């Protein structure tokens, strides 16, 4: 069992609450523990904000891909701009930390895996993975068990 969704959003800070709402709704409906949802929401908000802040210009879109699996949530936030100049990837995480003093550090503390990836045709991707914990009787666990039975 897996729940997958993709969002293609305008390069606008007003889109970040939309991402938060959709991710929160999906995880809540699937029965993910509230503390775990909170960590995911803060991390994906920070990733979206950083991609918007460090994008190669405005006027284009960015993409958020979310995958929820029986024990893991994977998210990728990608700037769909022109891509990064050679060597820019090394500067992005440092710039984020210099600017806010906690951007990358905060994300690292909330998720199990954090990666920054430069694409040849798109800008920066921030990949986040978080092991999930569920409330008792969570629908995700029931559905995942049913899909393994077939």
C-alpha positions in Angstrom: 0.0 0.0 0.0 1.3 3.4 -0.9 -0.3 6.9 -1.1 1.4 9.1 -3.7 0.6 12.7 -4.7 2.3 15.4 -6.7 1.7 19.1 -6.5 2.9 21.6 -9.1 2.7 25.1 -7.5 3.4 28.7 -8.4 6.6 30.2 -7.1 4.7 32.0 -4.3 4.9 31.8 -0.5 1.1 31.6 -0.4 1.4 28.0 -1.8 3.3 26.7 1.3 0.1 26.5 3.5 -1.6 24.5 0.8 1.3 22.0 0.9 1.0 21.9 4.7 -2.7 21.3 4.6 -2.6 18.5 2.0 0.3 16.7 3.8 -1.4 17.1 7.2 -4.8 15.8 5.9 -3.2 12.8 4.2 -1.2 11.8 7.3 -4.0 12.4 9.7 -6.5 10.3 7.7 -4.0 7.5 7.5 -3.6 7.5 11.3 -0.1 8.9 11.7 0.8 9.9 15.2 0.4 13.7 15.9 4.0 14.3 17.0 5.2 12.6 13.8 2.9 14.7 11.7 4.2 17.8 13.4 7.8 16.9 12.5 6.9 16.2 8.9 5.0 19.5 8.5 7.8 21.6 10.0 10.3 19.9 7.8 8.3 20.1 4.5 7.5 23.8 5.3 11.2 24.6 5.7 12.0 22.7 2.5 9.4 24.6 0.5 10.5 27.9 2.0 14.1 27.3 1.2 13.4 26.2 -2.3 11.3 29.3 -2.9 14.0 31.5 -1.3 17.0 30.0 -3.1 15.3 29.4 -6.5 17.0 30.7 -9.7 14.4 33.4 -10.2 10.7 33.8 -9.8 7.8 33.3 -12.1 8.2 29.6 -12.5 6.8 26.7 -10.5 8.0 24.2 -8.0 7.0 20.7 -7.3 6.2 18.8 -4.2 6.1 15.0 -4.4 4.9 13.0 -1.4 4.9 9.3 -0.9 3.4 7.6 2.2 4.3 4.0 2.7 3.5 1.6 5.6 6.4 2.8 7.6 7.9 5.8 5.8 7.0 9.3 4.4 9.2 10.5 1.5 9.0 14.0 0.2 10.8 15.8 -2.6 10.5 19.6 -3.1 12.0 20.7 -6.4 12.5 24.1 -7.9 11.4 23.7 -11.6 13.6 26.7 -12.7 16.6 26.7 -15.0 18.8 24.6 -12.8 21.8 25.4 -10.6 25.2 26.6 -11.7 28.1 24.1 -11.2 29.2 24.2 -7.6 26.0 25.9 -6.4 24.7 22.9 -4.6 27.5 23.1 -2.0 26.6 26.7 -1.3 22.8 26.2 -0.9 22.8 24.4 2.4 25.4 26.7 3.9 23.5 29.7 2.7 20.4 28.4 4.3 22.1 27.9 7.6 23.9 31.3 7.4 20.6 33.1 6.7 18.3 31.6 9.3 20.9 29.9 11.6 18.8 26.8 11.7 17.2 25.9 8.3 19.1 22.7 7.4 19.9 21.9 11.0 16.1 22.0 11.8 15.2 19.8 8.9 17.9 17.3 9.8 16.7 17.1 13.4 13.1 16.4 12.3 13.6 13.7 9.6 15.6 10.6 9.3 17.2 11.5 6.0 17.8 14.8 4.2 19.5 15.3 0.8 20.0 18.2 -1.5 20.2 17.2 -5.2 20.9 19.4 -8.2 19.1 18.3 -11.3 20.5 19.0 -14.8 17.2 20.5 -16.1 15.6 21.7 -12.9 16.9 23.5 -9.9 17.5 22.3 -6.4 15.6 19.3 -5.0 15.3 18.8 -1.2 14.6 15.1 -0.4 13.3 14.2 3.1 12.4 10.8 4.6 10.8 10.2 7.9 9.9 6.9 9.6 6.3 7.0 10.6 4.7 6.1 13.9 0.9 5.4 14.0 -2.0 5.8 16.4 -3.6 2.5 17.5 -6.0 1.3 14.9 -4.5 3.4 12.1 -6.2 2.9 8.7 -2.8 2.8 7.0 -1.7 -0.2 9.0 -5.0 -2.0 8.3 -4.8 -1.3 4.6 -1.1 -2.2 4.4 -1.9 -5.5 6.1 -4.7 -6.2 3.6 -2.5 -5.4 0.6 0.1 -7.9 1.8 -2.5 -10.6 2.2 -3.4 -10.7 -1.5 
